Amino acid sequence: MNEVNRVEKAERLSKRRARIFAVLAVMFLALQTVYLSNGALVEASRISHFKIGAWAVNALVLLVLLATGGNLLRGRDVRGLLDDESTRAHRRLSLVWGFWTMMAVAFGLYILDLFETVTTREVLHAVITFGVAVPLLVFSYLERRAYRDA
Amino acid sequence: MHERLNNRLREVRTGKGLTQADLADRAGVSRKTINTVENGVFVPSTILALTLAKVLGVGVEDLFQLPDA
């Protein structure tokens, strides 16, 4: 592949990845209304277990995408450009945001538990949900910002 | 401890007649990385700073300086 074409291809994939990450994060957050509205987190029915399982798989897939940057089937040279120095810095910063978000959610629920019963599953669900979605959104924002004023 | 670097990367790059994509390819990074370094958004590692200097055929201090240097 032509050298500059390789850079352009990586750029196209990188921009697409940023957009996809944002969409996936928003969809993941929006889907949580299913769990909040119909008590799937506290019921012990088979369908609730299925919903919770689906959420867990979804969260795991998003975490893998965040950790690897996706595009695992691309050639090594393009993958190298998709995971270069600034990308890794963006990922580190997004994970820092994820950590502090999880702390904030955990503290919030700790305080809420003083006034209202919160189950372990609800706490874990909230902490993991925000711990997955926020880094994806931050990573997406940083990646898109990096192309400004080019 | 400085958090920012002054840099002349854009000036030196354009002086050599290179696009961001050209430089990105020669340095083995994405154009995004070159753009963020040029805009002062991203402080490159020592390895990348040395690579950029080598690719452009200048000293690293011709590209990057501490703000009060």
Backbone of each chain as ProteinMPNN parsed JSONL, in Angstrom:
{"seq_chain_A": "MNEVNRVEKAERLSKRRARIFAVLAVMFLALQTVYLSNGALVEASRISHFKIGAWAVNALVLLVLLATGGNLLRGRDVRGLLDDESTRAHRRLSLVWGFWTMMAVAFGLYILDLFETVTTREVLHAVITFGVAVPLLVFSYLERRAYRDA", "coords_chain_A": {"N_chain_A": [[0.848, -1.201, 0.0], [0.485, 2.224, -0.814], [2.478, 4.652, 0.87], [1.499, 7.147, 1.928], [-1.169, 6.745, 1.476], [-1.651, 4.797, 3.348], [-1.484, 6.243, 5.714], [-3.655, 7.931, 5.287], [-5.711, 6.078, 5.178], [-5.62, 5.069, 7.777], [-6.344, 7.368, 9.097], [-8.962, 7.75, 8.208], [-10.171, 5.477, 9.286], [-9.712, 5.927, 11.954], [-11.197, 8.255, 12.481], [-13.714, 7.253, 11.947], [-13.875, 5.316, 13.928], [-13.92, 6.932, 16.22], [-16.404, 8.178, 15.926], [-18.09, 5.934, 16.003], [-17.586, 4.919, 18.562], [-18.684, 6.915, 20.165], [-21.387, 6.761, 19.457], [-21.958, 4.123, 20.242], [-21.551, 4.313, 22.997], [-23.528, 6.144, 23.781], [-25.797, 4.722, 23.011], [-25.543, 2.53, 24.697], [-25.842, 3.733, 27.201], [-28.444, 4.716, 26.882], [-29.869, 2.368, 26.685], [-30.016, 1.563, 29.273], [-32.317, 2.415, 30.417], [-34.112, 0.397, 30.158], [-33.433, -1.314, 32.181], [-33.759, 0.22, 34.414], [-36.424, 0.931, 34.397], [-38.136, -1.326, 34.443], [-37.524, -3.014, 36.513], [-35.664, -5.056, 36.097], [-33.283, -5.504, 37.321], [-33.747, -6.358, 39.888], [-35.568, -8.409, 39.845], [-35.96, -12.007, 39.76], [-36.424, -13.497, 37.568], [-36.293, -15.555, 34.545], [-36.181, -14.066, 32.249], [-35.225, -11.665, 33.169], [-32.679, -12.411, 33.936], [-31.656, -12.969, 31.441], [-31.677, -10.423, 30.282], [-29.874, -9.115, 31.947], [-27.623, -10.611, 31.443], [-27.24, -9.969, 28.766], [-26.65, -7.28, 28.995], [-24.209, -7.458, 30.401], [-22.559, -8.769, 28.54], [-22.58, -6.875, 26.518], [-21.305, -4.744, 27.859], [-18.792, -5.878, 28.293], [-17.882, -6.273, 25.667], [-17.685, -3.615, 24.823], [-15.702, -2.741, 26.555], [-13.532, -4.252, 25.682], [-13.274, -3.188, 23.123], [-12.534, -0.582, 23.798], [-10.114, -1.05, 25.115], [-8.53, -2.254, 23.142], [-8.859, -0.719, 20.921], [-10.141, -1.589, 18.738], [-10.525, -2.623, 15.271], [-9.048, -4.97, 14.817], [-8.598, -6.726, 12.798], [-7.234, -5.473, 10.853], [-4.274, -4.693, 8.91], [-0.928, -4.917, 10.281], [0.591, -2.546, 10.031], [-1.294, -0.513, 9.618], [-2.798, -0.798, 11.923], [-0.871, -0.092, 13.758], [-0.656, 2.657, 13.294], [-3.167, 3.354, 14.051], [-3.046, 3.055, 16.698], [-1.236, 4.78, 17.837], [1.104, 7.064, 19.442], [-0.36, 9.392, 20.355], [-2.938, 8.403, 20.382], [-2.779, 6.421, 22.33], [-2.27, 8.044, 24.501], [-4.685, 9.42, 24.615], [-6.339, 7.297, 25.26], [-5.389, 6.609, 27.782], [-6.029, 8.925, 29.233], [-8.804, 8.883, 28.982], [-9.396, 6.604, 30.426], [-8.66, 7.419, 32.951], [-10.63, 9.326, 33.404], [-12.766, 7.564, 33.44], [-12.218, 6.12, 35.764], [-12.499, 8.09, 37.804], [-15.131, 8.748, 37.401], [-16.413, 6.36, 38.07], [-15.751, 6.279, 40.767], [-17.165, 8.536, 41.655], [-19.81, 7.767, 41.098], [-19.991, 5.505, 42.728], [-19.619, 6.63, 45.291], [-21.834, 8.299, 45.316], [-23.937, 6.435, 45.273], [-23.417, 5.161, 47.641], [-24.053, 7.109, 49.455], [-26.737, 7.441, 48.777], [-27.719, 5.02, 49.643], [-28.047, 5.388, 52.291], [-30.517, 6.43, 52.569], [-32.248, 4.976, 51.03], [-32.889, 1.635, 50.033], [-30.38, 0.011, 48.271], [-29.487, -2.409, 46.014], [-26.785, -4.803, 45.756], [-26.391, -5.604, 43.13], [-27.551, -3.495, 41.717], [-25.828, -1.423, 42.379], [-23.374, -2.335, 41.294], [-24.131, -2.497, 38.636], [-24.636, 0.188, 37.968], [-22.119, 1.377, 38.496], [-20.408, -0.022, 36.743], [-21.658, 0.483, 34.285], [-21.385, 3.313, 33.931], [-18.667, 3.417, 34.157], [-17.843, 2.218, 31.852], [-19.106, 3.616, 29.751], [-18.407, 6.374, 30.003], [-15.498, 6.582, 29.61], [-15.446, 5.794, 26.908], [-16.851, 7.865, 25.662], [-15.224, 10.049, 26.327], [-12.808, 9.315, 25.111], [-13.636, 9.29, 22.449], [-14.274, 12.004, 22.111], [-11.737, 13.203, 22.519], [-10.28, 12.104, 20.423], [-11.616, 13.116, 18.18], [-11.259, 15.816, 18.602], [-8.557, 15.994, 18.171], [-8.206, 16.198, 15.455], [-8.946, 18.688, 14.806], [-8.372, 21.961, 13.443], [-6.586, 21.137, 11.548]], "CA_chain_A": [[0.0, 0.0, 0.0], [1.196, 3.493, -0.843], [2.743, 5.075, 2.246], [0.579, 8.184, 2.388], [-2.49, 6.115, 1.515], [-1.734, 4.091, 4.627], [-1.797, 7.279, 6.711], [-5.031, 8.387, 5.034], [-6.619, 5.005, 5.568], [-5.651, 5.052, 9.244], [-7.098, 8.548, 9.519], [-10.38, 7.478, 7.952], [-10.623, 4.486, 10.267], [-9.644, 6.554, 13.276], [-12.366, 9.143, 12.605], [-14.908, 6.403, 12.027], [-13.869, 4.702, 15.26], [-14.349, 7.94, 17.194], [-17.863, 8.34, 15.796], [-18.755, 4.699, 16.441], [-17.478, 4.824, 20.02], [-19.654, 7.838, 20.759], [-22.725, 6.199, 19.24], [-22.103, 2.928, 21.096], [-21.653, 4.735, 24.402], [-24.853, 6.744, 23.98], [-26.785, 3.625, 22.943], [-25.375, 1.731, 25.913], [-26.481, 4.486, 28.29], [-29.884, 4.782, 26.624], [-30.446, 1.041, 26.951], [-30.163, 1.337, 30.715], [-33.699, 2.702, 30.823], [-34.777, -0.911, 30.229], [-33.153, -1.92, 33.488], [-34.241, 1.095, 35.477], [-37.875, 1.109, 34.378], [-38.988, -2.506, 34.67], [-37.077, -3.832, 37.641], [-34.9, -6.229, 35.67], [-32.122, -5.711, 38.193], [-34.124, -6.957, 41.169], [-36.344, -9.631, 39.617], [-35.148, -13.227, 39.622], [-36.992, -14.287, 36.477], [-35.37, -15.969, 33.49], [-36.015, -12.964, 31.28], [-34.339, -10.676, 33.795], [-31.314, -12.938, 33.825], [-31.239, -12.801, 30.041], [-31.385, -8.995, 30.068], [-28.636, -8.782, 32.66], [-26.547, -11.25, 30.684], [-27.021, -9.175, 27.545], [-25.951, -6.051, 29.424], [-22.828, -7.812, 30.753], [-21.829, -9.039, 27.295], [-22.437, -5.568, 25.878], [-20.285, -3.989, 28.595], [-17.492, -6.519, 28.051], [-17.479, -5.974, 24.286], [-17.27, -2.214, 24.773], [-14.408, -2.643, 27.247], [-12.507, -4.804, 24.776], [-13.082, -2.179, 22.074], [-11.788, 0.536, 24.375], [-8.753, -1.491, 25.439], [-7.758, -2.615, 21.945], [-9.07, 0.267, 19.86], [-10.85, -2.22, 17.621], [-9.766, -2.799, 14.019], [-8.073, -6.033, 15.064], [-8.358, -7.494, 11.582], [-6.459, -4.656, 9.905], [-2.85, -5.011, 8.846], [-0.152, -4.427, 11.423], [1.03, -1.167, 9.829], [-2.432, 0.396, 9.849], [-3.12, -0.886, 13.357], [0.145, 0.697, 14.467], [-1.03, 4.064, 13.185], [-4.43, 3.543, 14.786], [-2.77, 2.958, 18.132], [0.047, 5.445, 18.01], [1.36, 7.725, 20.719], [-1.449, 10.281, 20.817], [-4.107, 7.553, 20.655], [-2.57, 5.799, 23.64], [-2.439, 9.105, 25.509], [-6.131, 9.65, 24.733], [-6.933, 6.155, 25.972], [-5.02, 6.735, 29.207], [-6.825, 10.003, 29.834], [-10.213, 8.455, 29.057], [-9.501, 5.647, 31.532], [-8.621, 8.217, 34.186], [-11.993, 9.846, 33.543], [-13.61, 6.432, 33.83], [-11.96, 5.805, 37.172], [-13.111, 9.091, 38.684], [-16.584, 8.62, 37.248], [-16.836, 5.207, 38.878], [-15.663, 6.7, 42.176], [-18.269, 9.462, 41.925], [-21.05, 6.986, 41.119], [-19.957, 4.651, 43.921], [-19.871, 7.475, 46.465], [-23.226, 8.743, 45.24], [-24.808, 5.325, 45.675], [-23.139, 4.922, 49.067], [-24.859, 8.099, 50.177], [-28.143, 7.117, 48.509], [-28.062, 3.839, 50.438], [-28.432, 5.832, 53.638], [-31.927, 6.816, 52.544], [-33.032, 4.041, 50.23], [-32.163, 0.382, 49.841], [-29.782, -0.192, 46.946], [-28.927, -3.763, 45.997], [-25.407, -4.933, 45.243], [-26.446, -5.651, 41.665], [-27.81, -2.139, 41.212], [-24.585, -0.642, 42.528], [-22.407, -2.793, 40.296], [-24.654, -2.141, 37.323], [-24.423, 1.625, 37.744], [-20.676, 1.673, 38.461], [-19.834, -0.571, 35.498], [-22.245, 1.192, 33.137], [-20.729, 4.611, 33.741], [-17.235, 3.149, 33.983], [-17.626, 1.819, 30.458], [-19.595, 4.624, 28.806], [-17.699, 7.66, 30.067], [-14.225, 6.543, 28.873], [-15.703, 5.742, 25.461], [-17.223, 9.215, 25.231], [-14.048, 10.924, 26.445], [-11.876, 8.903, 24.054], [-14.206, 9.762, 21.191], [-14.124, 13.458, 22.078], [-10.318, 13.541, 22.357], [-9.856, 11.712, 19.082], [-12.173, 14.052, 17.193], [-10.615, 17.106, 18.827], [-7.184, 15.931, 17.66], [-8.17, 16.526, 14.022], [-9.327, 20.095, 14.593], [-7.336, 22.903, 12.997], [-5.546, 20.417, 10.79]], "C_chain_A": [[0.882, 1.25, 0.0], [1.289, 4.055, 0.571], [1.737, 6.109, 2.759], [-0.856, 7.652, 2.408], [-2.72, 5.385, 2.832], [-2.112, 5.07, 5.746], [-3.24, 7.746, 6.548], [-6.046, 7.333, 5.448], [-6.762, 4.95, 7.089], [-6.476, 6.232, 9.766], [-8.597, 8.328, 9.347], [-10.944, 6.515, 8.997], [-10.672, 5.088, 11.672], [-10.852, 7.473, 13.514], [-13.651, 8.325, 12.731], [-15.01, 5.755, 13.4], [-14.368, 5.695, 16.318], [-15.865, 8.121, 17.145], [-18.594, 7.113, 16.345], [-18.716, 4.574, 17.963], [-18.518, 5.719, 20.703], [-21.069, 7.276, 20.636], [-22.959, 4.994, 20.152], [-22.289, 3.314, 22.555], [-23.039, 5.316, 24.697], [-25.932, 5.667, 23.956], [-26.741, 2.783, 24.221], [-26.049, 2.432, 27.102], [-27.997, 4.504, 28.122], [-30.559, 3.452, 26.948], [-30.683, 0.794, 28.443], [-31.564, 1.668, 31.218], [-34.496, 1.401, 30.946], [-34.625, -1.508, 31.629], [-33.73, -1.092, 34.631], [-35.766, 1.079, 35.563], [-38.667, -0.142, 34.754], [-38.456, -3.476, 35.717], [-36.282, -5.066, 37.276], [-33.737, -6.531, 36.605], [-32.486, -6.411, 39.501], [-34.951, -8.237, 41.004], [-35.415, -10.832, 39.469], [-35.668, -14.098, 38.482], [-35.948, -14.614, 35.416], [-35.106, -14.817, 32.523], [-35.119, -11.857, 31.855], [-32.893, -11.127, 33.709], [-30.781, -12.78, 32.405], [-30.843, -11.345, 29.782], [-30.065, -8.605, 30.731], [-27.431, -9.398, 31.943], [-26.201, -10.455, 29.438], [-26.264, -7.89, 27.882], [-24.47, -6.349, 29.705], [-21.984, -8.065, 29.509], [-21.556, -7.724, 26.567], [-21.305, -4.767, 26.532], [-18.891, -4.567, 28.317], [-16.976, -6.215, 26.644], [-16.975, -4.533, 24.183], [-15.92, -2.023, 25.458], [-13.269, -3.158, 26.366], [-12.212, -3.805, 23.657], [-12.233, -1.014, 22.591], [-10.327, 0.148, 24.598], [-7.909, -1.724, 24.193], [-7.843, -1.553, 20.852], [-9.789, -0.309, 18.656], [-9.937, -2.418, 16.427], [-8.713, -3.902, 14.119], [-7.726, -6.817, 13.797], [-7.569, -6.707, 10.525], [-4.996, -5.089, 9.922], [-2.088, -4.344, 9.981], [0.248, -2.955, 11.26], [-0.092, -0.169, 10.097], [-2.823, 0.381, 11.329], [-2.127, -0.073, 14.186], [-0.188, 2.182, 14.441], [-2.304, 4.365, 13.958], [-4.223, 3.499, 16.296], [-1.427, 3.622, 18.42], [0.065, 6.252, 19.314], [0.208, 8.597, 21.232], [-2.703, 9.469, 21.139], [-3.982, 6.911, 22.039], [-2.727, 6.824, 24.762], [-3.927, 9.392, 25.719], [-6.797, 8.52, 25.514], [-6.622, 6.25, 27.469], [-5.885, 7.783, 29.887], [-8.29, 9.589, 29.971], [-10.402, 7.45, 30.194], [-9.435, 6.356, 32.883], [-10.015, 8.795, 34.463], [-12.946, 8.743, 33.999], [-13.451, 6.092, 35.291], [-12.671, 6.801, 38.086], [-14.634, 9.081, 38.579], [-17.104, 7.472, 38.11], [-16.789, 5.549, 40.369], [-16.849, 7.598, 42.542], [-19.59, 8.699, 42.027], [-21.106, 6.128, 42.379], [-20.234, 5.456, 45.183], [-21.32, 7.944, 46.49], [-24.182, 7.658, 45.716], [-24.618, 4.977, 47.148], [-23.987, 5.864, 49.92], [-26.351, 7.792, 50.003], [-28.621, 5.957, 49.384], [-28.43, 4.199, 51.882], [-29.931, 6.095, 53.718], [-32.822, 5.788, 51.867], [-32.215, 2.771, 50.018], [-31.665, 0.269, 48.399], [-29.118, -1.567, 46.971], [-27.506, -3.751, 45.436], [-25.404, -4.9, 43.721], [-26.687, -4.267, 41.081], [-26.552, -1.274, 41.284], [-23.586, -1.031, 41.445], [-22.838, -2.389, 38.892], [-24.357, -0.666, 37.015], [-22.933, 1.941, 37.598], [-20.066, 1.191, 37.142], [-20.361, 0.194, 34.278], [-21.53, 2.519, 32.881], [-19.223, 4.44, 33.531], [-16.88, 2.708, 32.584], [-17.96, 2.988, 29.518], [-18.77, 5.912, 28.822], [-16.329, 7.611, 29.37], [-14.412, 6.492, 27.358], [-16.026, 7.133, 24.926], [-16.017, 10.153, 25.26], [-13.039, 10.605, 25.339], [-12.347, 9.437, 22.702], [-14.012, 11.272, 21.046], [-12.66, 13.844, 21.793], [-9.825, 13.218, 20.95], [-10.368, 12.697, 18.029], [-11.53, 15.43, 17.338], [-9.22, 17.145, 18.192], [-7.097, 16.284, 16.177], [-8.567, 17.97, 13.74], [-8.106, 20.916, 14.171], [-6.234, 22.206, 12.214], [-5.271, 21.13, 9.471]], "O_chain_A": [[1.884, 1.324, 0.712], [0.35, 3.964, 1.362], [1.195, 5.981, 3.857], [-1.662, 8.054, 3.248], [-3.831, 5.358, 3.36], [-2.943, 4.769, 6.603], [-3.959, 7.934, 7.529], [-7.102, 7.649, 5.995], [-7.864, 4.806, 7.62], [-7.208, 6.107, 10.747], [-9.395, 8.672, 10.219], [-12.042, 6.71, 9.518], [-11.566, 4.787, 12.463], [-11.448, 7.472, 14.592], [-14.547, 8.655, 13.508], [-16.098, 5.655, 13.968], [-15.145, 5.333, 17.201], [-16.526, 8.207, 18.18], [-19.588, 7.239, 17.061], [-19.701, 4.17, 18.58], [-19.145, 5.326, 21.687], [-21.848, 7.313, 21.588], [-24.022, 4.86, 20.758], [-23.093, 2.711, 23.266], [-23.644, 5.018, 25.728], [-26.86, 5.683, 24.765], [-27.777, 2.379, 24.75], [-26.736, 1.796, 27.901], [-28.742, 4.331, 29.086], [-31.691, 3.425, 27.431], [-31.46, -0.083, 28.819], [-31.953, 1.253, 32.31], [-35.436, 1.312, 31.737], [-35.547, -2.113, 32.177], [-34.133, -1.621, 35.667], [-36.337, 1.197, 36.647], [-39.753, -0.036, 35.322], [-38.893, -4.624, 35.791], [-36.225, -6.021, 38.05], [-33.262, -7.665, 36.678], [-31.62, -6.996, 40.15], [-35.023, -9.053, 41.922], [-34.247, -10.695, 39.105], [-35.388, -15.296, 38.433], [-34.865, -14.03, 35.389], [-33.988, -14.616, 32.047], [-34.364, -11.207, 31.132], [-31.995, -10.329, 33.442], [-29.601, -12.492, 32.2], [-29.822, -11.065, 29.153], [-29.254, -7.873, 30.163], [-26.366, -8.787, 31.85], [-25.031, -10.286, 29.094], [-25.363, -7.472, 27.155], [-23.59, -5.591, 29.298], [-20.835, -7.63, 29.431], [-20.456, -7.489, 26.068], [-20.46, -4.19, 25.847], [-17.929, -3.821, 28.13], [-15.792, -5.936, 26.451], [-15.963, -4.267, 23.535], [-15.091, -1.238, 24.998], [-12.188, -2.571, 26.318], [-11.056, -3.598, 23.286], [-11.333, -0.53, 21.904], [-9.418, 0.925, 24.304], [-6.714, -1.428, 24.183], [-6.994, -1.501, 19.963], [-10.022, 0.39, 17.67], [-8.713, -2.385, 16.56], [-7.619, -3.777, 13.57], [-6.694, -7.485, 13.73], [-7.279, -7.219, 9.444], [-4.548, -5.768, 10.845], [-2.532, -3.352, 10.559], [0.246, -2.201, 12.233], [0.119, 0.876, 10.713], [-3.137, 1.42, 11.909], [-2.493, 0.55, 15.183], [-0.023, 2.882, 15.44], [-2.502, 5.474, 14.456], [-5.11, 3.86, 17.07], [-0.596, 3.086, 19.152], [-0.825, 6.138, 20.157], [-0.147, 8.537, 22.409], [-3.444, 9.807, 22.061], [-4.94, 6.863, 22.81], [-3.248, 6.514, 25.834], [-4.378, 9.584, 26.849], [-7.698, 8.751, 26.321], [-7.486, 6.003, 28.311], [-6.409, 7.56, 30.978], [-8.939, 9.913, 30.966], [-11.444, 7.442, 30.85], [-10.082, 5.936, 33.842], [-10.51, 8.76, 35.589], [-13.82, 8.967, 34.837], [-14.43, 5.809, 35.981], [-13.361, 6.408, 39.027], [-15.336, 9.369, 39.548], [-18.117, 7.608, 38.796], [-17.672, 5.16, 41.133], [-17.457, 7.439, 43.6], [-20.392, 8.95, 42.927], [-22.151, 6.037, 43.025], [-20.995, 5.019, 46.047], [-21.955, 7.984, 47.545], [-25.119, 7.928, 46.467], [-25.558, 4.547, 47.817], [-24.551, 5.48, 50.945], [-27.127, 7.873, 50.956], [-29.776, 5.918, 49.809], [-29.047, 3.407, 52.594], [-30.538, 5.998, 54.785], [-34.027, 5.747, 52.118], [-30.997, 2.827, 49.846], [-32.429, 0.413, 47.444], [-28.292, -1.852, 47.837], [-27.093, -2.821, 44.743], [-24.551, -4.268, 43.097], [-26.094, -3.906, 40.064], [-26.254, -0.502, 40.372], [-23.023, -0.172, 40.766], [-22.016, -1.992, 38.066], [-23.884, -0.332, 35.929], [-22.531, 2.677, 36.697], [-19.298, 1.913, 36.506], [-19.607, 0.51, 33.358], [-21.122, 2.809, 31.756], [-18.59, 5.221, 32.82], [-15.724, 2.815, 32.174], [-17.192, 3.304, 28.608], [-18.471, 6.472, 27.767], [-16.019, 8.521, 28.602], [-13.628, 7.078, 26.613], [-15.535, 7.531, 23.87], [-15.812, 10.948, 24.343], [-12.487, 11.508, 24.71], [-11.559, 9.965, 21.918], [-13.631, 11.755, 19.98], [-12.383, 14.692, 20.944], [-9.047, 13.971, 20.365], [-9.643, 13.064, 17.105], [-11.286, 16.123, 16.351], [-8.763, 18.193, 17.736], [-6.022, 16.635, 15.691], [-8.533, 18.425, 12.597], [-6.968, 20.591, 14.508], [-5.083, 22.643, 12.222], [-4.43, 20.682, 8.692]]}, "seq_chain_B": "MHERLNNRLREVRTGKGLTQADLADRAGVSRKTINTVENGVFVPSTILALTLAKVLGVGVEDLFQLPDA", "coords_chain_B": {"N_chain_B": [[8.569, 22.223, 36.98], [7.826, 21.837, 33.615], [4.767, 21.9, 31.773], [4.158, 22.301, 29.224], [5.302, 22.688, 25.813], [7.123, 24.828, 23.71], [6.865, 24.843, 20.218], [8.227, 24.457, 16.922], [7.34, 22.965, 14.91], [5.385, 22.968, 12.822], [6.236, 25.114, 11.295], [8.847, 24.305, 10.527], [8.249, 21.945, 9.174], [6.568, 22.811, 7.023], [8.395, 24.422, 5.821], [10.076, 22.562, 4.742], [8.543, 21.646, 2.778], [6.667, 19.673, 3.253], [3.643, 17.824, 3.795], [1.295, 17.342, 6.511], [0.542, 14.687, 6.427], [2.626, 13.538, 4.967], [4.789, 13.881, 6.728], [3.819, 12.47, 8.899], [3.757, 9.897, 7.896], [6.493, 9.418, 7.426], [7.471, 9.538, 9.991], [6.161, 7.502, 11.156], [3.755, 7.722, 12.528], [0.323, 8.747, 13.215], [-1.522, 11.22, 11.291], [-2.995, 12.717, 12.972], [-1.517, 12.757, 15.335], [0.677, 14.318, 14.555], [-0.69, 16.694, 14.04], [-1.745, 17.354, 16.578], [0.572, 17.723, 18.024], [1.699, 19.897, 16.676], [-0.23, 21.81, 17.218], [0.123, 22.164, 19.872], [-1.342, 20.709, 21.634], [-0.671, 18.191, 22.353], [2.036, 16.818, 24.025], [4.903, 15.477, 22.787], [6.539, 12.245, 23.199], [9.945, 11.639, 24.227], [11.123, 9.948, 22.409], [9.518, 10.247, 20.116], [9.901, 12.965, 19.64], [12.622, 13.024, 19.03], [12.577, 11.407, 16.79], [11.02, 12.922, 14.997], [12.697, 15.128, 14.71], [14.871, 13.921, 13.511], [13.762, 12.95, 11.118], [13.117, 15.352, 9.901], [15.553, 16.429, 9.645], [16.793, 18.159, 11.434], [17.966, 19.594, 14.558], [16.754, 18.445, 17.737], [16.194, 20.503, 19.469], [15.732, 22.53, 17.781], [13.208, 22.142, 17.074], [11.672, 21.864, 19.388], [11.219, 23.688, 22.377], [11.657, 24.635, 25.796], [9.256, 26.707, 27.476], [10.454, 28.982, 28.726], [12.922, 29.076, 27.667]], "CA_chain_B": [[8.345, 21.24, 35.918], [6.99, 22.417, 32.561], [3.716, 21.035, 31.232], [3.98, 22.603, 27.802], [6.504, 22.906, 25.023], [7.011, 25.631, 22.496], [7.419, 24.059, 19.115], [8.277, 25.071, 15.581], [7.182, 21.818, 14.009], [4.649, 23.343, 11.602], [7.108, 26.005, 10.522], [9.932, 23.522, 9.922], [7.643, 20.999, 8.219], [6.156, 23.501, 5.789], [9.64, 24.886, 5.206], [10.641, 21.433, 3.988], [7.579, 21.304, 1.73], [5.973, 18.432, 3.6], [2.306, 17.904, 4.4], [1.208, 16.591, 7.771], [0.493, 13.252, 6.095], [3.991, 13.122, 4.593], [5.611, 13.778, 7.944], [3.267, 11.374, 9.709], [4.21, 8.628, 7.32], [7.943, 9.24, 7.626], [7.74, 9.336, 11.421], [5.462, 6.289, 11.595], [2.627, 8.035, 13.418], [-0.841, 9.222, 12.476], [-1.549, 12.67, 11.048], [-3.583, 13.278, 14.194], [-0.433, 13.001, 16.284], [1.42, 15.491, 14.067], [-1.55, 17.874, 14.215], [-1.858, 17.72, 17.995], [1.882, 18.252, 18.452], [1.83, 21.243, 16.098], [-1.155, 22.727, 17.891], [0.48, 22.263, 21.285], [-2.31, 19.957, 22.444], [-0.029, 16.962, 22.792], [3.492, 16.891, 24.198], [5.39, 14.168, 22.328], [7.562, 11.562, 23.99], [11.321, 11.926, 23.786], [11.384, 9.148, 21.207], [8.861, 10.872, 18.965], [10.567, 14.249, 19.377], [13.88, 12.718, 18.349], [12.23, 10.881, 15.453], [10.597, 14.047, 14.155], [13.894, 15.922, 14.409], [15.691, 13.147, 12.562], [13.067, 12.929, 9.827], [13.169, 16.691, 9.309], [16.952, 16.794, 9.458], [17.173, 19.289, 12.299], [18.17, 19.199, 15.947], [15.485, 18.396, 18.466], [15.94, 21.817, 20.073], [15.221, 23.432, 16.732], [11.765, 21.885, 16.996], [11.005, 22.014, 20.692], [11.93, 24.443, 23.407], [10.892, 24.942, 27.001], [8.692, 28.059, 27.312], [11.298, 30.084, 29.17], [14.295, 28.89, 27.136]], "C_chain_B": [[7.397, 21.846, 34.874], [5.966, 21.41, 32.071], [3.556, 21.238, 29.73], [5.343, 22.791, 27.132], [6.188, 23.927, 23.938], [7.534, 24.774, 21.358], [7.298, 24.792, 17.784], [8.051, 24.001, 14.53], [6.492, 22.216, 12.703], [5.537, 24.167, 10.664], [8.207, 25.219, 9.789], [9.37, 22.571, 8.864], [7.275, 21.687, 6.91], [7.38, 24.049, 5.048], [10.296, 23.802, 4.365], [9.683, 20.98, 2.871], [6.816, 20.019, 1.992], [4.572, 18.721, 4.121], [2.349, 17.157, 5.738], [1.227, 15.086, 7.498], [1.869, 12.728, 5.712], [4.842, 12.894, 5.84], [5.134, 12.616, 8.817], [3.776, 10.037, 9.2], [5.688, 8.388, 7.592], [8.277, 8.967, 9.091], [7.029, 8.092, 11.965], [4.374, 6.548, 12.619], [1.453, 8.51, 12.565], [-0.741, 10.732, 12.248], [-2.117, 13.415, 12.271], [-2.5, 13.635, 15.205], [0.374, 14.224, 15.865], [0.603, 16.756, 14.325], [-1.611, 18.316, 15.676], [-0.529, 18.256, 18.534], [2.024, 19.691, 17.94], [0.944, 22.258, 16.811], [-0.863, 22.878, 19.384], [-0.47, 21.533, 22.202], [-1.637, 18.747, 23.083], [1.484, 17.165, 22.875], [4.067, 15.527, 23.826], [6.401, 13.563, 23.293], [8.939, 11.946, 23.451], [11.609, 11.19, 22.482], [10.754, 9.795, 19.973], [9.522, 12.202, 18.622], [11.869, 14.024, 18.608], [13.618, 12.202, 16.93], [11.85, 12.012, 14.513], [11.804, 14.89, 13.744], [14.747, 15.218, 13.356], [15.079, 13.168, 11.163], [13.179, 14.284, 9.121], [14.606, 17.188, 9.125], [17.372, 18.017, 10.25], [17.438, 18.748, 13.704], [16.855, 19.247, 16.69], [15.154, 19.749, 19.098], [15.555, 22.872, 19.039], [13.703, 23.279, 16.608], [11.041, 22.215, 18.292], [11.874, 22.783, 21.676], [11.027, 24.584, 24.631], [10.399, 26.391, 26.893], [9.627, 29.193, 27.718], [12.719, 29.989, 28.633], [14.629, 29.988, 26.136]], "O_chain_B": [[6.306, 22.308, 35.208], [6.253, 20.218, 31.963], [2.901, 20.448, 29.051], [6.365, 23.014, 27.779], [5.121, 23.892, 23.327], [8.527, 24.062, 21.512], [6.406, 25.612, 17.564], [8.517, 24.12, 13.397], [6.945, 21.854, 11.617], [5.583, 23.958, 9.452], [8.461, 25.435, 8.604], [9.95, 22.414, 7.789], [7.622, 21.214, 5.828], [7.398, 24.129, 3.819], [10.99, 24.095, 3.392], [9.983, 20.051, 2.122], [6.369, 19.354, 1.057], [4.34, 19.723, 4.797], [3.305, 16.445, 6.046], [1.841, 14.314, 8.235], [2.242, 11.615, 6.081], [5.512, 11.873, 5.988], [5.936, 11.881, 9.394], [4.172, 9.165, 9.974], [6.087, 7.279, 7.947], [9.236, 8.26, 9.399], [7.268, 7.682, 13.101], [4.097, 5.706, 13.473], [1.574, 8.655, 11.349], [0.022, 11.427, 12.92], [-1.768, 14.562, 12.551], [-2.557, 14.682, 15.85], [0.719, 15.065, 16.695], [1.14, 17.767, 14.776], [-1.538, 19.508, 15.975], [-0.51, 19.136, 19.395], [2.42, 20.587, 18.685], [1.321, 23.417, 16.984], [-1.536, 23.642, 20.075], [-0.419, 21.712, 23.419], [-1.978, 18.334, 24.191], [2.12, 17.621, 21.925], [3.757, 14.528, 24.474], [7.03, 14.262, 24.088], [9.066, 12.504, 22.361], [12.246, 11.725, 21.575], [11.382, 9.88, 18.917], [9.686, 12.53, 17.447], [12.174, 14.744, 17.657], [14.35, 12.525, 15.995], [12.303, 12.057, 13.369], [11.923, 15.311, 12.593], [15.271, 15.846, 12.435], [15.77, 13.374, 10.166], [13.318, 14.35, 7.9], [14.838, 18.237, 8.524], [18.198, 18.812, 9.801], [17.163, 17.583, 13.992], [15.948, 19.994, 16.323], [13.984, 20.103, 19.246], [15.11, 23.967, 19.386], [13.012, 24.166, 16.106], [9.942, 22.771, 18.288], [13.079, 22.561, 21.79], [9.802, 24.645, 24.517], [11.069, 27.218, 26.274], [9.593, 30.263, 27.109], [13.611, 30.715, 29.072], [15.728, 30.007, 25.583]]}, "name": "protein", "num_of_chains": 2, "seq": "MNEVNRVEKAERLSKRRARIFAVLAVMFLALQTVYLSNGALVEASRISHFKIGAWAVNALVLLVLLATGGNLLRGRDVRGLLDDESTRAHRRLSLVWGFWTMMAVAFGLYILDLFETVTTREVLHAVITFGVAVPLLVFSYLERRAYRDAMHERLNNRLREVRTGKGLTQADLADRAGVSRKTINTVENGVFVPSTILALTLAKVLGVGVEDLFQLPDA"}
